[in-house]
């Protein structure tokens, strides 16, 4: 097993993150936020000059700022900060939907999931009501009649919120909105991405020694990397420790 932490470029990444802290661009309190809403409030209220989250963060923040009559906007930085940047996508999905034994009307629940998994159901949950919220254009992409960065509108209409029984194709179609910074970020990311879903099928078995080891390594990295980010180096030299 060759874990990502062993990549030589990770040292440069840690140095970069630490330099942001030592130069006052990120604060220790940033790593104590309980949820995403806290840093979103920091950004949209003008307390932050930069906001790192997802490819759609700039558009989403700008939508909220505009609603609050703000006088500033966020500009997305290039997705790749170096020429050596690469991404390996191993994703197979991120959620599962189950009907439990305690379900009082399993038959109705099954019918609901069957509808959500249908072509009509997937379009409804991802785009909204056809004709009212969107129409097909000549290029084969949906023309949205709303701002997909407006989270209040999206949540109020249940658009894209559940992502129940949807797939990457429908999600990708909704994400492709010409002129949006998110679209630019997705296209830039695609250019440096290699897709290897077969790696996502390799999973350690529950209660196995490998699972226990991986869990310990993941937890160690999660805790220790923050210490590296927030280290006051002064004149100390970097020390690289092999984890196995």
Secondary structure, DSSP 4 states (H G I P E B T S, - for coil): ---GGGSTHHHHHHHHHHHHHHTTSS-GGGGG-SSHHHHHHHHHTTS-S---S-TTHHHHHHHHHHHTT-S----PPPS-SSTT--EEE----S------TT-TTHHHHHHHHHHHTSHHHHHHHHH-SBTTTEEE-TTSSEEESS-TT-HHHHHHTTSSSS-TT--HHHHHHHH--TT-HHHHHHHHHHHTEEE-HHHHT--PPTT-HHHHHHHHHHHHHHHHHHHHHT---TTPPP------
